[in-house]
């Protein structure tokens, strides 16, 4: 026996221990780098989404500028953001202006203001009106109505003829009032089983020979947005329509095939034309 510390003999197990530590440390660094790569990938996805959003806004502003140039005038005051949200899911000014530029161009194509009073059913806070008022002839015949009482109050303070209406008929107008009615993406949020009641109401407030332009989520929508509507297809196949509730002001999705819609206005209004507007079906109907 001696007082010296006994050092264990070197074994294969002891010799491997430092290597194991190095491997563990290396794996930890790999994990850290992997986590960082994942974070960077998420940041890249978000950045690409932001770029796409900016590109969309640039395209929308180009639409607005192209429309403004021939008008030689500017628009009335834009509504606040919380009112813009009620007429879509994108609240940017560019989207509000671009959507209004497109809808008003279609209105001007379909209707002549000299025919008489015109109703913007589902006018919201004036997305289409903002452009129509550039023409004094439209200012004389324009009427708007919407279920959004805050939007109607905002329009009225600007001097617009606008009324609050309900989710169901009846509209606050006498029989045979309007030469034309136009409606963008309103029936697209109302249960299709209630559509015939609205076609009956259009027939009531239209003058003889009066016309209505309206959009629905129909055959074109099913073709263009097929993947988004997959969950509704069994109901559509069975009934010719589907309805899905979504949180928010008029954000529900109502799909009605062309055949179902044709049946809904049968005997009330005659189909003058059928086509596409954006990703929706577009009908022009006439009162007999």
LODO-447381 format. One record per residue (C-alpha): residue number from 1; x, y, z. Coordinates in steps of 0.1 Angstrom, whole numbers, plus 5000, padded with zeros to 4 digits. Last residue first. Layout:
num | x | y | z
NUM | X | Y | Z $
...
//
This chain:
num | x | y | z
288 | 4082 | 5410 | 4321 $
287 | 4109 | 5420 | 4345 $
286 | 4143 | 5414 | 4331 $
285 | 4173 | 5395 | 4344 $
284 | 4211 | 5399 | 4339 $
283 | 4229 | 5371 | 4357 $
282 | 4265 | 5369 | 4367 $
281 | 4282 | 5337 | 4381 $
280 | 4311 | 5345 | 4403 $
279 | 4350 | 5344 | 4403 $
278 | 4353 | 5379 | 4388 $
277 | 4320 | 5384 | 4370 $
276 | 4309 | 5356 | 4347 $
275 | 4281 | 5350 | 4322 $
274 | 4244 | 5348 | 4318 $
273 | 4221 | 5370 | 4298 $
272 | 4185 | 5382 | 4295 $
271 | 4170 | 5357 | 4319 $
270 | 4134 | 5365 | 4324 $
269 | 4120 | 5374 | 4358 $
268 | 4093 | 5360 | 4380 $
267 | 4081 | 5328 | 4365 $
266 | 4115 | 5311 | 4371 $
265 | 4137 | 5332 | 4394 $
264 | 4146 | 5303 | 4417 $
263 | 4146 | 5277 | 4389 $
262 | 4173 | 5295 | 4371 $
261 | 4192 | 5298 | 4404 $
260 | 4191 | 5260 | 4409 $
259 | 4202 | 5253 | 4374 $
258 | 4231 | 5278 | 4376 $
257 | 4242 | 5261 | 4408 $
256 | 4238 | 5278 | 4441 $
255 | 4266 | 5284 | 4466 $
254 | 4261 | 5305 | 4497 $
253 | 4292 | 5313 | 4518 $
252 | 4288 | 5333 | 4550 $
251 | 4309 | 5364 | 4554 $
250 | 4280 | 5388 | 4557 $
249 | 4295 | 5406 | 4588 $
248 | 4318 | 5381 | 4605 $
247 | 4320 | 5345 | 4615 $
246 | 4314 | 5320 | 4587 $
245 | 4282 | 5299 | 4581 $
244 | 4283 | 5275 | 4552 $
243 | 4254 | 5271 | 4527 $
242 | 4251 | 5247 | 4498 $
241 | 4230 | 5245 | 4466 $
240 | 4220 | 5221 | 4439 $
239 | 4204 | 5199 | 4466 $
238 | 4223 | 5165 | 4466 $
237 | 4253 | 5174 | 4446 $
236 | 4256 | 5208 | 4463 $
235 | 4255 | 5191 | 4497 $
234 | 4282 | 5167 | 4487 $
233 | 4303 | 5195 | 4472 $
232 | 4303 | 5217 | 4503 $
231 | 4336 | 5203 | 4518 $
230 | 4354 | 5207 | 4485 $
229 | 4346 | 5244 | 4481 $
228 | 4381 | 5258 | 4485 $
227 | 4394 | 5231 | 4461 $
226 | 4369 | 5240 | 4433 $
225 | 4374 | 5278 | 4435 $
224 | 4375 | 5284 | 4397 $
223 | 4351 | 5257 | 4386 $
222 | 4327 | 5259 | 4415 $
221 | 4327 | 5296 | 4412 $
220 | 4319 | 5295 | 4375 $
219 | 4290 | 5271 | 4383 $
218 | 4275 | 5292 | 4410 $
217 | 4285 | 5317 | 4437 $
216 | 4259 | 5343 | 4427 $
215 | 4261 | 5378 | 4411 $
214 | 4232 | 5401 | 4403 $
213 | 4222 | 5425 | 4375 $
212 | 4185 | 5434 | 4375 $
211 | 4164 | 5449 | 4347 $
210 | 4132 | 5469 | 4344 $
209 | 4108 | 5461 | 4316 $
208 | 4079 | 5469 | 4338 $
207 | 4093 | 5489 | 4368 $
206 | 4112 | 5470 | 4393 $
205 | 4102 | 5471 | 4430 $
204 | 4080 | 5439 | 4429 $
203 | 4101 | 5418 | 4405 $
202 | 4132 | 5425 | 4427 $
201 | 4111 | 5414 | 4457 $
200 | 4102 | 5381 | 4440 $
199 | 4138 | 5376 | 4432 $
198 | 4145 | 5381 | 4469 $
197 | 4120 | 5355 | 4479 $
196 | 4135 | 5331 | 4454 $
195 | 4169 | 5335 | 4470 $
194 | 4158 | 5324 | 4505 $
193 | 4166 | 5287 | 4500 $
192 | 4200 | 5298 | 4486 $
191 | 4210 | 5310 | 4521 $
190 | 4223 | 5346 | 4518 $
189 | 4261 | 5353 | 4515 $
188 | 4266 | 5349 | 4477 $
187 | 4232 | 5366 | 4472 $
186 | 4250 | 5398 | 4482 $
185 | 4282 | 5395 | 4461 $
184 | 4275 | 5425 | 4437 $
183 | 4239 | 5437 | 4433 $
182 | 4225 | 5459 | 4406 $
181 | 4189 | 5470 | 4403 $
180 | 4174 | 5489 | 4373 $
179 | 4145 | 5509 | 4362 $
178 | 4133 | 5512 | 4398 $
177 | 4101 | 5521 | 4416 $
176 | 4074 | 5497 | 4403 $
175 | 4061 | 5488 | 4438 $
174 | 4071 | 5511 | 4467 $
173 | 4105 | 5511 | 4484 $
172 | 4117 | 5500 | 4519 $
171 | 4127 | 5465 | 4507 $
170 | 4106 | 5436 | 4521 $
169 | 4123 | 5411 | 4521 $
168 | 4148 | 5393 | 4544 $
167 | 4181 | 5404 | 4559 $
166 | 4166 | 5438 | 4564 $
165 | 4171 | 5471 | 4546 $
164 | 4187 | 5504 | 4558 $
163 | 4183 | 5533 | 4533 $
162 | 4205 | 5553 | 4511 $
161 | 4202 | 5586 | 4491 $
160 | 4237 | 5599 | 4496 $
159 | 4242 | 5633 | 4512 $
158 | 4276 | 5626 | 4527 $
157 | 4260 | 5622 | 4562 $
156 | 4237 | 5597 | 4545 $
155 | 4267 | 5575 | 4534 $
154 | 4280 | 5572 | 4570 $
153 | 4246 | 5564 | 4584 $
152 | 4242 | 5537 | 4557 $
151 | 4275 | 5522 | 4566 $
150 | 4266 | 5521 | 4603 $
149 | 4232 | 5506 | 4594 $
148 | 4248 | 5477 | 4576 $
147 | 4217 | 5458 | 4562 $
146 | 4221 | 5477 | 4529 $
145 | 4203 | 5501 | 4506 $
144 | 4215 | 5525 | 4479 $
143 | 4197 | 5548 | 4455 $
142 | 4213 | 5565 | 4425 $
141 | 4192 | 5584 | 4399 $
140 | 4206 | 5620 | 4401 $
139 | 4241 | 5611 | 4411 $
138 | 4242 | 5588 | 4381 $
137 | 4237 | 5616 | 4356 $
136 | 4263 | 5637 | 4374 $
135 | 4290 | 5610 | 4365 $
134 | 4319 | 5608 | 4390 $
133 | 4292 | 5597 | 4414 $
132 | 4294 | 5563 | 4399 $
131 | 4329 | 5557 | 4411 $
130 | 4323 | 5562 | 4448 $
129 | 4289 | 5545 | 4444 $
128 | 4305 | 5511 | 4437 $
127 | 4324 | 5509 | 4470 $
126 | 4297 | 5529 | 4488 $
125 | 4298 | 5519 | 4524 $
124 | 4277 | 5488 | 4518 $
123 | 4257 | 5491 | 4487 $
122 | 4239 | 5458 | 4492 $
121 | 4212 | 5465 | 4466 $
120 | 4224 | 5495 | 4445 $
119 | 4191 | 5506 | 4432 $
118 | 4187 | 5527 | 4400 $
117 | 4161 | 5554 | 4393 $
116 | 4153 | 5562 | 4356 $
115 | 4162 | 5550 | 4321 $
114 | 4186 | 5580 | 4317 $
113 | 4210 | 5562 | 4340 $
112 | 4218 | 5537 | 4312 $
111 | 4226 | 5503 | 4327 $
110 | 4247 | 5472 | 4318 $
109 | 4280 | 5488 | 4309 $
108 | 4278 | 5515 | 4335 $
107 | 4271 | 5488 | 4361 $
106 | 4301 | 5467 | 4349 $
105 | 4324 | 5497 | 4352 $
104 | 4310 | 5504 | 4386 $
103 | 4319 | 5469 | 4398 $
102 | 4354 | 5471 | 4384 $
101 | 4363 | 5505 | 4398 $
100 | 4347 | 5496 | 4431 $
99 | 4368 | 5465 | 4435 $
98 | 4399 | 5486 | 4427 $
97 | 4391 | 5514 | 4451 $
96 | 4383 | 5491 | 4481 $
95 | 4413 | 5470 | 4473 $
94 | 4436 | 5500 | 4471 $
93 | 4422 | 5514 | 4503 $
92 | 4432 | 5482 | 4521 $
91 | 4406 | 5464 | 4541 $
90 | 4408 | 5429 | 4526 $
89 | 4381 | 5405 | 4538 $
88 | 4352 | 5422 | 4520 $
87 | 4323 | 5446 | 4523 $
86 | 4321 | 5448 | 4561 $
85 | 4359 | 5453 | 4564 $
84 | 4355 | 5486 | 4545 $
83 | 4333 | 5498 | 4573 $
82 | 4360 | 5491 | 4599 $
81 | 4386 | 5508 | 4577 $
80 | 4369 | 5542 | 4576 $
79 | 4349 | 5551 | 4544 $
78 | 4366 | 5569 | 4515 $
77 | 4358 | 5605 | 4508 $
76 | 4346 | 5612 | 4473 $
75 | 4366 | 5603 | 4443 $
74 | 4387 | 5623 | 4419 $
73 | 4381 | 5637 | 4384 $
72 | 4395 | 5634 | 4348 $
71 | 4373 | 5604 | 4342 $
70 | 4396 | 5590 | 4314 $
69 | 4426 | 5589 | 4338 $
68 | 4408 | 5576 | 4368 $
67 | 4400 | 5542 | 4355 $
66 | 4436 | 5534 | 4346 $
65 | 4448 | 5549 | 4379 $
64 | 4424 | 5526 | 4398 $
63 | 4434 | 5495 | 4379 $
62 | 4471 | 5504 | 4385 $
61 | 4462 | 5508 | 4422 $
60 | 4449 | 5472 | 4422 $
59 | 4479 | 5458 | 4405 $
58 | 4502 | 5476 | 4430 $
57 | 4480 | 5462 | 4459 $
56 | 4483 | 5427 | 4445 $
55 | 4521 | 5430 | 4443 $
54 | 4521 | 5442 | 4479 $
53 | 4501 | 5412 | 4490 $
52 | 4524 | 5389 | 4470 $
51 | 4554 | 5405 | 4486 $
50 | 4539 | 5400 | 4520 $
49 | 4532 | 5364 | 4513 $
48 | 4568 | 5359 | 4501 $
47 | 4580 | 5375 | 4533 $
46 | 4559 | 5351 | 4554 $
45 | 4572 | 5321 | 4535 $
44 | 4607 | 5333 | 4539 $
43 | 4602 | 5339 | 4577 $
42 | 4589 | 5304 | 4580 $
41 | 4620 | 5290 | 4561 $
40 | 4642 | 5311 | 4583 $
39 | 4627 | 5296 | 4615 $
38 | 4631 | 5261 | 4601 $
37 | 4667 | 5269 | 4592 $
36 | 4672 | 5282 | 4628 $
35 | 4657 | 5250 | 4642 $
34 | 4680 | 5229 | 4620 $
33 | 4710 | 5250 | 4631 $
32 | 4701 | 5244 | 4667 $
31 | 4696 | 5207 | 4661 $
30 | 4729 | 5204 | 4643 $
29 | 4746 | 5222 | 4671 $
28 | 4731 | 5197 | 4696 $
27 | 4742 | 5168 | 4674 $
26 | 4777 | 5182 | 4675 $
25 | 4777 | 5185 | 4713 $
24 | 4764 | 5149 | 4716 $
23 | 4791 | 5137 | 4692 $
22 | 4818 | 5155 | 4711 $
21 | 4806 | 5140 | 4743 $
20 | 4806 | 5106 | 4727 $
19 | 4842 | 5111 | 4715 $
18 | 4853 | 5121 | 4750 $
17 | 4838 | 5088 | 4763 $
16 | 4854 | 5065 | 4738 $
15 | 4887 | 5062 | 4756 $
14 | 4869 | 5054 | 4789 $
13 | 4851 | 5025 | 4773 $
12 | 4882 | 5012 | 4755 $
11 | 4900 | 5011 | 4789 $
10 | 4927 | 5033 | 4804 $
9 | 4939 | 5020 | 4838 $
8 | 4924 | 5037 | 4867 $
7 | 4948 | 5062 | 4885 $
6 | 4956 | 5052 | 4921 $
5 | 4963 | 5082 | 4942 $
4 | 4997 | 5078 | 4960 $
3 | 4997 | 5071 | 4998 $
2 | 5012 | 5036 | 4992 $
1 | 5000 | 5000 | 5000 $
//
